[in-house]
């Protein structure tokens, strides 16, 4: 499977490369879980996949804690099976 690498700019304007590690669906909403290319990093970022007025994918960072935790739980379910 080919790696899906995406480039973003951080708050300081630096280009950061993240790899899409999973597509997760929660209540019919699609999310992307992204991780830094640095294998020593344990950071993961969650982006909601929305559609713009033309139907193109638009990634929006999930900043709501409740929404983030729902996606994180579903992601863990994909990795490890059912998680309580």
C-alpha positions in Angstrom: 0.0 0.0 0.0 1.4 3.4 -1.0 1.9 5.9 1.8 -0.3 9.0 1.6 1.8 12.0 2.6 0.3 15.5 3.1 2.0 18.8 3.6 0.6 21.5 5.9 1.9 24.8 7.3 2.2 25.1 11.1 1.5 28.2 13.1 5.0 29.6 12.3 4.6 29.0 8.5 6.9 26.0 8.5 6.0 23.1 6.1 5.2 19.9 8.1 4.7 16.5 6.4 2.2 14.1 7.9 1.2 10.6 6.8 -2.4 9.5 6.6 -2.4 6.4 8.9 -6.2 5.7 8.9 -9.6 6.8 7.6 -12.2 6.5 10.4 -15.9 6.9 10.2 -17.9 8.1 13.2 -21.7 8.5 12.8 -21.3 8.6 9.0 -18.7 11.4 9.2 -15.3 10.7 7.7 -12.0 11.5 9.5 -8.4 11.2 8.7 -5.8 10.3 11.4 -2.4 11.8 10.5 1.0 11.2 12.1 4.3 12.9 11.6 6.9 11.2 9.4 9.3 11.2 12.3 8.9 7.6 13.6 10.0 8.7 17.1 7.0 10.9 17.5 3.8 9.6 19.0 1.7 12.6 18.0 -1.4 12.0 16.0 -3.7 14.6 14.5 -7.4 14.2 13.6 -8.9 16.0 10.7 -12.6 15.9 9.7 -13.1 15.4 6.0 -15.8 17.8 4.8 -16.9 18.7 1.3 -16.8 22.2 0.0 -19.5 23.8 -2.1 -18.0 22.1 -5.2 -17.8 18.7 -3.6 -14.1 18.7 -3.1 -12.5 17.2 0.0 -11.6 19.8 2.6 -9.7 18.8 5.8 -10.6 20.6 9.0 -8.7 20.0 12.3 -10.8 18.5 15.0 -10.6 20.9 18.0 -13.6 19.7 19.9 -12.5 17.4 22.7 -15.7 15.2 22.6 -15.4 14.8 18.8 -11.7 14.0 19.1 -12.2 11.4 21.8 -15.0 9.7 19.7 -12.6 9.4 16.7 -9.7 8.3 18.9 -11.9 5.5 20.3 -13.0 4.3 16.9 -9.3 4.4 15.7 -8.3 2.2 18.6 -11.1 -0.1 17.8 -9.7 -0.5 14.3 -6.2 -1.1 15.6 -6.9 -3.4 18.6 -10.5 -4.6 18.2 -13.3 -3.5 20.6 -12.1 -1.1 23.3 -14.0 -0.1 26.3 
